[in-house]
Amino acid sequence: MKNHKILLVDDDLNILGVIASALEHRGYQVTMASGGEAGIEALRVEEFDLVITDLNMPGTDGIAVVKKAKELIRDRGVMILTGSGAPTLVAKVLRVGADDCMLKPCKLTEFWNRVDDCLGRSEVKAMDARKQGHVWGQLDISM
């Protein structure tokens, strides 16, 4: 398994610790951020393969984290974990760029499947971006 770097953002320290431990047990490198502001700061100083963020946090919420993540790491995955499952909210989260939205509490097997799916899509996007750059880099447009 490739050692992916995951940023985990949540204002609930208990949830943060439990999810981080589970991710680390699976071999992921996890950086924890206790709130949206801390998550955005982490995005500014480090690169991540996946961002998993809570939606409802005081101050800077998960929507702001998603927007900043997509601005800074376009080809990487962003996943929302939320206790609020209103259909309009889920639609809004996906519109601002989240790759997935999952309700808390969730089954661990479903969580692993979604994390793997997000990381897999991110790898494909990154490979496509590299291929496009490679092709353009070799294109001879002289006349």
N, C-alpha and C positions, 0 to 999 in steps of 0.2 A: 504494500500500500504506500502510495506517495504521501509524504509528510506535509499535509496541507496546513496552512495557517488560517485560523478562524478568529475573527473578532466577535465576541459575545457581549451584547449590550443589554443591560436590564437594571432597573433601579431597585429590585428586590434582591438583596444579597444572598438570601437562601437559594432562590432559583438560580442565580448566577453561579453559585458554588456547585450545586447539584449538576447542572447542565455542563459546566466546565469539566468537572470530574469525569462525567460520562464520556465527553468528547476526548479528553486526554487518555482515558482508558482504551479508547479505540485508536490511539496513535496520532491524534491531531495535536498541533501546537495551538494553544488557546491563549488569547489575550482577553482579559476581562475589563469591561468598562462599566462603572456603576452609574449609569445615566447617559442621556443623549449628548450632553456637552463633552463628557469624557470620551464617548465613542467617536465623536467628530474629531476631537483632538488626536486620538489614536490613528484615525484615518489619514491625518495630515502628516504623521511622522513615520508610518510603517505601511507596508503593502500586505494585503490579505487576499486569500483565495476565496473566502466566503465571509459575509457579515450576517450574523443572526442577531436581530434586535427585537426587543419588546416594542409594542406600539404605544401604549399609554404610559408615559413617564412625565413627572413634573418638569416644567421648564421645556427643554428641547425634547420633542417627542420622536417616535420612531419614523414618522413621515420625513422629518428633517434629516434623520440619519440616513434613510434610504436615498433621499435627493443628493446629499453630500457624497455618499458612497458611489452613486452612479456618475457623479461628476468627476470623482477622483480615480475610480477603478471601473471604468465602463464595461470591460469584458469579464468582470467577476460577478459572482452571485450574491444576491441579497435576499434574505429570508426573514419574514416577520413571524414572531410568535406572539399571540395575543389572547387574552381572556375574553375579548369582546368580538362576537362573531356576526355582527350585523352585516347583511349582504352588501349594503351600500358602502360600508367601511372597507370590506374586503375588496370591492371593486375599486375604490379610491386608492388603496395601497398598491394594487396591481397597475393602475394607471400611472402612478408616480415612479414606477420602475422596479418594484419588488418582483423577484422571480417566483416567489412562493409565499403563501400566507397560511399559517397553521394555528389552530386553536389550542390553548392550554386549558386543562391538562391534555396530554396526548400520549398515545401508546408509543413506547420506545422503538418498536420495530418500524412504525410509520415515520417516526422522526428520523431514524437512520436512512430509510428509503428516500426521504425528501432531501436530506443533507447530501446523500450520494448523487441524487438527480441534479441538484443545484451545482455541485462541484463538476459533474460530468458535462453539463451544459456550458459551464464556464470554460472548461478545457477546450471544448469544441470552438467556442467563440474566440478564444485566444489563438488557437491554431489557425482559424480562418483569417484573423487579423494579421498574423505573421505571414501567411501565404499571400495575402493581398499586398502587403508591404514588400515581400520578396519579388512578386511578379512586377510590381510597379518599379522596383529598384532596378530590374533588368530590362525594362522596356526601352527600346531605342526609338526615339521620336524624331531623329534627325532626317532631313530630306536631302 
